[in-house]
Amino acid sequence: MDATYIRMETTGGSRRLRAQRQTLLMRQHWRGWGVVGSLLLLLGGCATLPEGIGGGEESRVGNLGERSQESPADLYVNLAVEYLRRQAFPQALQNAREAVRRDANNADAHNVLALVYDQLDETSHAERHFQRALSLQPKNPYYRNAYGFFLCKRNRYPAAEQEFLRALDNPLYSTPAVALNNAGICTLRSGNSAKAEEYFIRALRHEPRLASALLEMADLSLKQDKVALAREYLRRFHAVSGRSARSLWLGIQIARILGDRDTEASLALQLRSNFPDSDEYLQLMGARHR
């Protein structure tokens, strides 16, 4: 897990975690192509519902907008999240297990334990705790998104897409671009590029600076021979994110098609200097020797 963005905040005198920003798990060369999978953690977030909005049984928001009572698990959930952010998995696992032991009905505890098990490739344990968290808070969009990404990584594409859609059904979901981007990645992996493109475009309507969606759209546009559009998406990507082997290779291909030899040479030099062991550099070398 390359970077986790989780903001700690104080609510009602106790430390809470709210899902304010996305966690991007940068995983390159997933079955031959670079992929950015997005995983959003909700751990102990709470907010007060606006007056007149309730969380009844038929409500699409579930109990997302209700104040949650303090739990003896909260401290251990917070510790587990911090250790997970640092990729200190033994400590994360220890604290997540303790959180569940302290309060077996704490959905956040089960969710973070599922996330730790997922990182450890303990698939059956992770799934059991994802499902337990969802049984406790079935309308929680952050849990739905996390579980959907878990399913997608295991090639369970239809089930994963349904989880993302269920996350999006909650009107209080503060970061729908994350679930839309994940749905795009998942449908792209399943071979449905047209549907994936729809998801990425919707994600960018919510968050125009979402780097992963911009890069995917650059790639898809290039494959559709929409070179000018691909160049624009790539320009937007580089404006919000650092250069990667994948983005440099896309830029090289675009420059080559447009006959921009100076840009092609510059990007090729960056690829060779910064990513000499990457698949993209090997592709560049192979293209030059054909």
C-alpha positions as a printed Julia matrix, in Angstrom:
290×3 Matrix{Float64}:
   0.0     0.0     0.0
   1.85    3.07   -1.22
  -0.07    5.87    0.4
  -2.97    6.12    2.77
  -4.8     9.36    3.3
  -6.89    9.19    6.44
  -7.72   12.26    8.47
  -8.06   11.97   12.21
 -10.61   14.31   13.73
 -12.19   14.88   17.09
 -15.91   14.43   17.45
 -17.71   14.68   20.75
 -14.48   14.51   22.71
 -13.2    11.27   21.22
 -10.91   10.52   18.3
 -12.7     9.5    15.16
 -11.66    8.52   11.68
 -13.63    9.86    8.77
 -13.29    8.89    5.15
 -12.35   12.26    3.74
  -9.82   11.22    1.17
  -9.13    8.16   -0.85
  -6.53    5.5    -0.22
  -4.75    4.7    -3.42
  -3.15    1.31   -3.61
  -0.64    1.65   -6.43
  -0.2    -1.75   -8.0
   1.64   -1.91  -11.29
   1.44   -4.55  -14.01
  -1.66   -6.37  -12.88
  -1.99   -9.02  -15.55
   0.2    -7.16  -17.95
  -1.03   -3.6   -17.53
  -0.65   -0.93  -14.93
  -3.6    -0.47  -12.65
  -4.42    1.91   -9.88
  -6.86    0.34   -7.46
  -8.65    2.6    -5.08
  -9.56    1.52   -1.6
 -11.42    3.87    0.7
 -11.38    3.21    4.42
 -14.12    4.31    6.76
 -13.11    3.73   10.34
 -15.26    5.26   13.04
 -16.57    8.16   10.97
 -19.63    9.88   12.26
 -21.65   12.92   11.4
 -24.89   14.44   12.52
 -27.75   14.13   10.08
 -29.35   17.38    8.94
 -32.65   18.03   10.65
 -35.47   16.22    8.93
 -33.35   13.33    7.67
 -33.76   10.06    9.47
 -32.02    6.73    9.35
 -35.06    4.46    9.31
 -35.13    0.92    7.99
 -35.95    1.98    4.44
 -33.45    4.83    4.36
 -30.69    4.6     1.78
 -28.24    6.19    4.21
 -28.52    3.49    6.88
 -26.9     4.72   10.07
 -24.09    6.6     8.31
 -25.39    9.95    9.49
 -26.01    8.93   13.08
 -23.74    9.51   16.0
 -22.11    6.27   17.03
 -21.6     5.43   20.67
 -18.08    5.11   21.95
 -16.78    1.58   22.02
 -13.92   -0.1    23.88
 -12.73   -1.13   20.42
 -12.17    2.45   19.2
  -8.62    2.82   20.5
  -7.52   -0.45   18.91
  -9.22    0.4    15.63
  -7.31    3.68   15.52
  -4.04    1.93   16.31
  -4.69   -0.73   13.68
  -5.34    1.95   11.06
  -2.13    3.77   11.9
  -0.08    0.57   11.72
  -1.8    -0.36    8.47
  -0.9     3.04    7.06
   2.73    2.34    7.97
   2.52   -1.16    6.5
   3.4    -2.57    9.93
   1.15   -5.55    9.39
   1.92   -7.63   12.52
   1.03   -4.71   14.77
  -1.99   -3.83   12.63
  -3.25   -7.39   12.89
  -2.69   -7.53   16.63
  -4.65   -4.34   17.27
  -7.44   -5.17   14.82
  -7.92   -8.54   16.48
  -7.98   -6.86   19.88
 -10.59   -4.4    18.62
 -12.87   -7.26   17.6
 -12.22   -9.02   20.9
 -13.16   -5.88   22.83
 -16.35   -5.32   20.85
 -17.53   -8.1    18.55
 -20.37   -5.9    17.27
 -18.16   -3.01   16.19
 -18.38   -2.75   12.41
 -15.25   -0.59   12.12
 -13.26   -3.26   13.95
 -14.37   -5.96   11.54
 -13.73   -3.71    8.55
 -10.17   -2.85    9.53
  -9.45   -6.49   10.4
 -10.71   -7.45    6.94
  -8.41   -4.86    5.37
  -5.41   -6.22    7.28
  -6.22   -9.8     6.29
  -6.62   -8.64    2.69
  -3.12   -7.16    2.74
  -1.84  -10.47    4.09
  -3.68  -12.42    1.36
  -5.72  -14.24    3.98
  -8.71  -14.31    1.68
 -11.18  -16.37    3.68
 -10.52  -14.44    6.89
 -10.8   -11.11    5.07
 -14.07  -12.01    3.42
 -15.58  -13.24    6.67
 -14.85   -9.95    8.41
 -15.96   -7.82    5.44
 -19.27   -9.64    5.52
 -19.56   -9.25    9.29
 -18.97   -5.5     9.0
 -21.64   -5.3     6.31
 -24.08   -7.35    8.35
 -23.73   -4.73   11.07
 -23.89   -1.73    8.71
 -25.33   -2.91    5.39
 -25.8     0.6     3.99
 -22.25    1.76    4.71
 -20.83    2.84    1.32
 -17.2     2.76    2.44
 -17.45   -0.85    3.51
 -19.23   -1.66    0.23
 -16.48   -0.01   -1.78
 -13.72   -1.78    0.15
 -15.43   -5.14   -0.22
 -15.99   -4.5    -3.92
 -12.31   -3.83   -4.45
 -11.49   -6.99   -2.51
 -13.76   -8.99   -4.84
 -12.37   -7.34   -7.96
  -8.8    -8.3    -7.05
 -10.0   -11.89   -6.96
 -11.62  -11.67  -10.41
 -15.17  -11.77   -9.04
 -16.19   -8.95  -11.34
 -20.02   -9.0   -11.36
 -20.18   -9.25   -7.58
 -17.6    -6.47   -7.23
 -19.52   -4.15   -9.52
 -22.69   -4.68   -7.49
 -20.85   -3.65   -4.33
 -19.65   -0.44   -5.96
 -23.18    0.33   -7.15
 -24.54   -0.27   -3.68
 -21.95    2.14   -2.31
 -23.06    4.75   -4.83
 -26.69    4.33   -3.81
 -26.03    6.06   -0.5
 -26.64    9.83   -0.91
 -24.32   10.59    2.02
 -21.34    8.88    0.35
 -18.82   11.7     0.32
 -16.41   10.31   -2.29
 -18.42    8.62   -5.06
 -15.53    9.15   -7.49
 -13.62    6.43   -5.64
 -16.28    3.77   -6.14
 -16.83    4.88   -9.75
 -13.11    4.63  -10.44
 -12.93    1.2    -8.84
 -15.93    0.08  -10.89
 -14.12    1.29  -14.0
 -10.97   -0.63  -13.12
 -12.96   -3.74  -12.38
 -15.02   -3.67  -15.58
 -11.87   -2.93  -17.58
 -10.21   -6.01  -16.11
 -13.29   -8.02  -17.03
 -12.85   -6.95  -20.67
 -15.65   -4.39  -20.94
 -13.75   -1.26  -21.95
 -16.84    0.64  -23.09
 -18.51    0.29  -19.71
 -15.24    1.06  -17.94
 -14.95    4.29  -19.89
 -18.42    5.33  -18.71
 -17.41    4.77  -15.11
 -14.15    6.72  -15.47
 -15.95    9.66  -17.09
 -18.5     9.7   -14.27
 -15.68    9.57  -11.71
 -14.02   12.57  -13.34
 -17.26   14.53  -13.25
 -17.19   14.16   -9.48
 -13.43   14.63   -9.13
 -11.74   16.13  -12.23
  -8.29   15.7   -10.67
  -8.59   11.99   -9.94
  -5.24   10.81  -11.27
  -6.06    7.15  -11.74
  -9.16    7.86  -13.85
  -7.24   10.39  -15.96
  -4.53    7.84  -16.71
  -7.03    5.14  -17.6
  -8.85    7.54  -19.92
  -5.57    8.48  -21.59
  -4.88    4.8   -22.23
  -8.4     4.05  -23.47
  -8.42    7.11  -25.73
  -5.11    6.11  -27.3
  -6.4     2.61  -27.98
  -9.39    4.2   -29.73
  -7.02    6.29  -31.89
  -8.28    9.48  -30.22
  -4.75   10.8   -29.97
  -5.52   14.43  -29.18
  -7.91   13.38  -26.42
  -5.36   10.92  -25.05
  -2.75   13.68  -24.96
  -5.13   15.97  -23.06
  -5.97   13.32  -20.47
  -2.27   12.6   -20.04
  -1.52   16.31  -19.65
  -4.15   16.5   -16.91
  -2.7    13.41  -15.24
   0.82   14.84  -15.15
  -0.57   18.09  -13.74
  -1.81   16.26  -10.62
   0.52   13.28  -10.32
   4.13   12.37  -10.72
   5.31   10.6   -13.82
   5.15    6.83  -13.81
   6.55    4.26  -16.18
   3.09    3.76  -17.6
   2.38    7.46  -18.13
   5.77    8.01  -19.77
   5.21    5.1   -22.13
   1.8     6.45  -23.08
   3.39    9.84  -23.71
   6.06    8.29  -25.9
   3.44    6.52  -28.02
   1.38    9.69  -28.37
   4.4    11.78  -29.32
   5.47    9.16  -31.84
   2.06    9.2   -33.54
   2.06   13.01  -33.63
   5.6    13.09  -35.01
   6.89   15.07  -32.02
  10.4    13.67  -31.89
  11.72   16.06  -29.26
   9.0    15.1   -26.78
   9.39   11.42  -27.63
  13.14   11.56  -26.99
  12.68   13.48  -23.73
  10.12   11.04  -22.36
  12.19    8.05  -23.48
  15.16    9.45  -21.56
  13.01    9.88  -18.45
  11.73    6.32  -18.79
  15.24    4.92  -19.14
  16.62    7.0   -16.27
  13.82    6.49  -13.77
  12.32    3.11  -14.67
  15.04    1.01  -16.34
  13.61   -2.26  -15.02
  10.01   -1.57  -15.97
   7.98   -3.51  -18.52
   7.37   -0.21  -20.31
  11.09    0.33  -20.85
  11.39   -3.19  -22.21
   8.55   -2.39  -24.6
  10.37    0.75  -25.68
  13.53   -1.21  -26.37
  11.58   -3.84  -28.23
   9.86   -1.23  -30.37
  13.2     0.33  -31.25
  14.65   -3.0   -32.39
  11.74   -3.95  -34.6
